[in-house]
Structures are given as C-alpha cells and as structure tokens.
Amino acid sequence: MASAAEQRHDWAQAIADWEHAIEHIQQINRSSTYYLKAESLLNQYQESVAQVQNKLEAKTVIEGELRQSCLGE
C-alpha cells in the first residue's frame, strides 16, 4: 500500500502506510522467530518513512515557491 501511494506521489498516505506497517512489526514479540525476519523490514520501513518525509517537505517548499512566483511576490 505504501509503495502504491508513493507511485501516486501521495506522500502523506505513504507515510501513514509505512508508519502503520512499523506499528505492526513493533507488536511482534522480540523472542519470536518472526521478529528476526521482521527486524530487517523494520529498518527498511523506517528508512522509507524518512525518504518520503523528505519528499513531502520538498513538495511543500516547491508549492510555496510556486505560489509566490504566480502571485508575483
């Protein structure tokens, strides 16, 4: 879901989806054999959140600059 949102450039939804996935991984018992597999995904998902947050911030800056340019400010 998060990857699909990224492909649509829906950064806010992608962040929400990645964070939701992170929450699910964090609910896995650390002594479980599944946690070892999920731990690598956790790192990947956290990196994805950071990357998408950067894209969202860049989009916000660009939109603000475009508004100023279009308004002649």
C-alpha positions in Angstrom: 0.0 0.0 0.0 2.8 2.4 0.9 4.6 1.7 -2.3 1.4 2.3 -4.3 0.9 5.6 -2.6 4.5 6.6 -3.4 3.9 5.8 -7.1 0.9 8.1 -7.0 3.1 10.7 -5.3 0.6 10.7 -2.3 3.4 11.3 0.2 1.1 11.8 3.2 -0.7 8.5 2.6 2.7 6.7 2.0 4.0 8.0 5.3 0.8 6.8 7.1 1.0 3.4 5.4 4.7 2.9 6.3 4.1 4.0 9.9 1.2 1.6 10.1 3.5 -1.2 9.0 6.1 -0.2 11.5 3.5 -0.3 14.3 2.6 -3.9 13.3 6.2 -5.0 13.3 6.7 -3.4 16.7 3.9 -5.6 18.1 5.8 -8.8 17.3 7.3 -10.4 20.3 11.0 -9.9 20.3 11.7 -13.5 21.3 9.7 -14.8 18.4 11.4 -16.3 15.3 9.3 -13.9 13.2 10.9 -10.9 14.9 14.3 -11.7 13.4 12.7 -11.6 9.9 10.6 -8.6 10.7 13.5 -6.6 12.2 15.2 -6.1 8.8 11.9 -4.9 7.4 11.6 -2.5 10.3 14.8 -0.8 9.3 13.7 -0.6 5.7 10.3 0.8 6.6 11.9 3.4 8.9 14.2 4.5 6.1 11.3 4.6 3.7 9.4 6.9 6.1 12.4 9.3 6.3 12.7 9.3 2.5 9.0 10.0 1.9 9.0 12.7 4.6 11.9 14.4 2.7 9.8 14.3 -0.5 6.8 15.7 1.3 8.9 18.5 2.7 10.3 19.3 -0.7 6.9 19.3 -2.3 5.7 21.7 0.4 8.6 24.1 -0.3 8.2 23.9 -4.0 4.4 24.6 -3.8 5.1 27.6 -1.6 7.7 28.9 -4.0 5.3 28.4 -7.0 2.5 30.3 -5.2 4.9 33.2 -4.5 6.0 33.2 -8.1 2.5 33.0 -9.5 1.3 35.8 -7.2 4.3 38.0 -8.2 5.7 38.2 -4.8 
